[in-house]
Amino acid sequence: MKKFTLLLFIVFSHSIFSATKITETEKLYATCKVWGFLKYYHPKVAGGELNWDNELLEKLPKIEKAQTKEEFSLIMENWIDDLGPVKEIAPIAIPKDVKFFDKNFDLSWINSDKLFSKKLSKKLKFIEENRFQGKQFYVEGKEHVKNVSLINERYDHPNFEDKNSKLRMIFMYWNIVEYFFPYKYLMNQKWDKTLTETLPAVIKSENQKDFYTAMKKMVSKMDDSHTEFFMYGPTLGEGKGRFFPADGKIIDEKIVVTEILGDSVAEAYNIKIGDVITKINDKTIKDLISENRDLICASNEAAYLDKLAKIVLMNSADNVKVEFLKDGKYETKEMIWFDYHESHRNEFKKGAQKKKEKFKLLDNNIGYVDMGIIKPKNIPAMIEVLKDTKAIVFDMRNYPLGTFREISAFLNSQEKEFAIYTRSYYGYPGKFIWEGETKSGSENKDNYKGKVIVLLNEKSISQSEWTAMCFQTAGNTTIIGSQTAGADGNVSQFDFQGFHTLFSGIGVYYPDGRETQRVGIVPDIEIKPTILGIQQGKDEVLERALLYIETGK
């Protein structure tokens, strides 16, 4: 009897100690992964036969009680079984013209023995192999470009006093990025790790602002200059603000005034181009650079500093303390910044700005084109004036207005491919396919024979970068400037009740597969503005371009 009792004790003890303990974060991480996977893969869920949000909200209390991997896995297994049988259709034939881009794709987590039982892993793998092949219920590819668009989603606020309601929102958004963001593989931090870091903050959040701040921090980890996250609501302090009367650029951990936007306001406070700002509300620019890193999403440092400058030159306070450095001395001004969008429009006129010309002749028979204001209808006149110049400078430190086709036909002697794309493959969520190409130019013996110079900087984003790729096919093109924003491709936008967000929707690459995302368009000659140059009224990037035209170096 004693031996039998001892044997029972050993067996019982073994079963207790062999069970794998699982933390709350691990459970929620695994639940998010499984819930998102089933949302886009399981025939009944992806086909829209179930209210998948409610299913999650019903299961979360049970999941919270699970203490071990085995208990958790059993809940997941029963959940999948309750969905009903999945018809075996494997192997699923892939169309012959489909060429997969797999750098984003990874379902290896299905086989995690730390989180899942073998039985659960087997069920998940079966669903992958026999995945839904109809029209997705929750997502669709936009016409033509095919970047992801949401349909049949809940767009309302979560209940900020309900942990599970908040988790539903995080799970939903995290999985959109997991399966449909083309550049996930280029993030500095693995998207899985971002989820595990975000979950505790979401659970801890007690109100709307705390919750959306946690979400904003999660989104910032996407490392995509297209990505923005705007929070709505009277308590959030976003969407409305007061503006400094000038634009500025961060150089050497200071903000340098580069353009006057509100002449009367700037005059009242004696603000001039070249003025150097060292502090805003007693915070140094260095401090602001540091403390905003997890709140701003950018592909690279140049884009981050450009976004930051816009943010810190806007403030919701009635009075803003600004410290300037002038002639070696520090001076602090108590300023009233103005609401450009509402009651102070007349005080924020742009009369101080110089009138810009769409194109012009510079000295020494050099043409100049402002790509930010010239339109397709202006191109014939531009060609007529600049066709016999020895060089044309296309200033793309801005956002072009769709003129690539007309200009490339003028620059190129023949049609050339300049970009290829990856797009979401909705028959196998998480996978992307190579699809489509864009060509520029045409057979043209009278094409432009002079030097083609393209000026770029951190303000060159998306269409600017794409247009630069187009102009590079001319063969006589030189890129001059600094790193661009590194975000190319059409944008996917999502508008919810509490926030609006967007990210790059398709992948854009050179024809040989080289990336532009995060890298940007690499300049042939790198040159950046300096504080002294701005104070002296110089355009150092343009000056460097003119020197290159004359000397060839």
Summary of the structure (lengths in Angstrom):
residues: 553
radius of gyration: 28.0
end to end distance: 95.8
largest distance: 107.8
contacts: 1754
relative contact order: 0.11
helix: 37%
strand: 20%
